Structures are given as structure tokens and as C-alpha cells.
Amino acid sequence: MRARAIIHLDNFLQNVAFVKKLTGKPICVPVKTDAYGHGAVEIAKAALNAGVSCLGVAAAAEGTELRKNGISCPILLFSQPNPNEIPEIFDSNLTPFISDFGFVDALNKYAAAKNTKISVHIKIDTGMGRLGCSPEEALPLAKHIRNCPALNLAGVATHFAASDSFKKDDKTFTQLQISRFKDAVQAIRDAGIDPGIVHAANSGAVLLHPDSWFDMVRPGILLYGYAIAEEDKPEYYSQIKPVMELRAAVSLIKPIKKGVSVSYDRIWTAPNDTDIAVLSIGYGDGLPRLASNRWAAMINGKAYSLAGRICMDQCCVDIEQDKTVSQWDEAVIFGGLAQDAATLAQVIGTIPYEITCNINKRVERIYIGN
Ligand SMILES: *Cc1c(COP(=O)(O)O)cnc(C)c1O
């Protein structure tokens, strides 16, 4: 196998248990982008076996894939769907987030014509500045939904812009979002409308803002094993375990002479006579090209530096004439015994979400530990 992602379901379940114990709330597991690259169907099944109450997707097609694989729990559709996805939303029994009156009308019209019903959640923009209605519009929208016989208001949600930040003004901003959200939910209740499940907390808010937990929490990255980047690692850190481990094979070993360059653009030349191991993984698999010359792979428990540009399908490491490395040994790129995807993300200036989401589908996922 040239490149594979070992998905440690035991670690995922441990992370779920951590969030359950910490919050004591029902959990909605975001499985959008193929569960952040981990495989939506397998992650969903593991999550549901662990007592998770619902799942979240960003595209109707992602919800349909789960339904085709026998998943029957509520599936929230976080993103604003295109009107042409409405039939699929009904067929797959998805629960869309509502930001505007037009979408309510479109859903109601379709439901009335098909003589069917649908549950929806109102999404309120309390400061993210993206999807959602304004806090003032939430009550009118709730009233409008109440007046649509085919629609059932099953929840009210918001999303935080900076809940994972330790900066004082970001914390204050999150508190402002929470208070705007509470006020909007209260206005709905005061009008005699049941808001359904009230939910807001993403990973950052689960860890840093207990007053945002409400009736359900929606942590994604935390369940996939990456806590908040902090200098001062708190004790919960040791309880959060990265779920993905990326591996490749040593496909060729060869000696090269001092001064010889390796790979595209000749950005690395051998400082001494050495041996190069070619690994069967590249940016086409999702190993970021920006990590060229800036990362190391673990082979048999020892770290070896990447040498030269990461190519589409290959990269190279300098194994320094270490004769313990053999052709077809396995190299760990991140996770497992190597540094994790969050550290790789930090090295190249991005976030772990982007690293795991970008692991290409040609990298086989192997599920272990459940
Ligand atoms: C992706 C997403 C989450 C999870 O965010 P994390 O930062 O991964 O915890 C929660 N809610 C919504 C609406 C999302 O789109």
C-alpha cells in the first residue's frame, strides 16, 4: 500500500467520552468534508455507537451518503443549500439551518406540494458575519416558520467566530455573541414559541465557554483530536488524542554523493555522502508542498528530515546512511509516533482542519481500535 491513513477510532471514542464527561450535553458530531478527512460513514457509525445524538454536514450530498449507508439519526445541514437541493433535502430527511424567509417559503412550498413535513433549525448570526439571520430577525423568522404548517421548528443555533482564542477581546466578543444569542432565544420563548434544541458550542466554546453549551454541543476538531493551540498546555491536553495517522512506504533507497541535489527546483543538496529514501506520498495525497524541507518522517521510530521539494506523488527523506532503514519499511508522516497534524499545520502556517480535510481519497483509510 503506497499511502494510507490509519484512523484510530479508539482515540475518537476517547475524545467523544472526554466531551461527554466535560459538558454532560448531547453531542452533534460534524462529519462535513468526509468527517474532516477521516471518513464520514465510519466516523458516524462509531459516534452513534458511542451515544452521539446527531450529525452535521455542509452539503446535502454528504447527508445523502450517510443515509445510503444506513444512518438514520437526525442530520443537520449547516450550510445554506441551493434551492435545487430541496428535493434531496426531503428525500434524505435532512434538517436544514434557516437564515432567511425565502428559504422557508421554498421549503414550505415543496413540502405542501408533496404533502410532507420537515424539521428546521434557525441559524442566528450573532457575530460570525456569515450565514444566519440577524438576532432581531430571529423572532419574525420563528413566527413565519410557525405559520408554515409543513415546517417544524426543531432548534435554534449560532456559531462563534473566535471561541478558541485566549485573547481578552476575543473572549469578550464570544461573550457578546452568547448574550445576543440568549436574548434572541428568549424573545422566541416570550412569544410562546418553543425554540427546540438550543445549540452553539464548537470546539473552542466547549473548552473555553461553558455558558455556551445550552442543550447540545457541536465540537468538530476537538473530537478529531486537536485541542486549542496554547503555550501553556492544560491538563486536558493529554486526554485529547489525534485520530488520524498518515503513513507511506519507503519505495526506494539510494546513495547520493555530497553536493547532489534532490527533487524539483534543487532546493536541497546533500551536505555529505548520504542515502535518500523515497516515500510514496506527495502533495497529491494531501501532504502540503509547503512542508518541503520543513518536516520529518518517522521510520522505525526514528525521525528523518524531508529532503527537497515534496512532489505530487513522492517525497524524499535523508536517512543519513542509516542501514536500519529498508525498502518497503513504513514511514509515519504525522500522528502515531510522529508529530501530529496540528504541529504540521503550525509549521506551514495553517490549521489542522485543512491538513486532515485535504488528505486525498486515493489514500486508503484503515480503521482500527473499535
Ligand atoms: C464545522 C462546524 C462546527 C465544528 O467546528 P469546530 O471548530 O471543528 O469545532 C460546528 N458548527 C458548525 C455550524 C460548523 O459548520
The ligand as an ORCA input file, in Angstrom:
! r2SCAN-3c Opt
* xyz 0 1
  C     -17.751     22.951     11.348
  C     -18.766     23.417     12.284
  C     -18.669     23.138     13.661
  C     -17.454     22.494     14.277
  O     -16.393     23.426     14.369
  P     -15.016     23.043     15.093
  O     -14.230     24.282     15.075
  O     -14.400     21.952     14.271
  O     -15.366     22.575     16.456
  C     -19.726     23.495     14.457
  N     -20.811     24.129     13.945
  C     -20.918     24.437     12.647
  C     -22.121     25.145     12.160
  C     -19.901     24.107     11.775
  O     -20.018     24.420     10.475
*
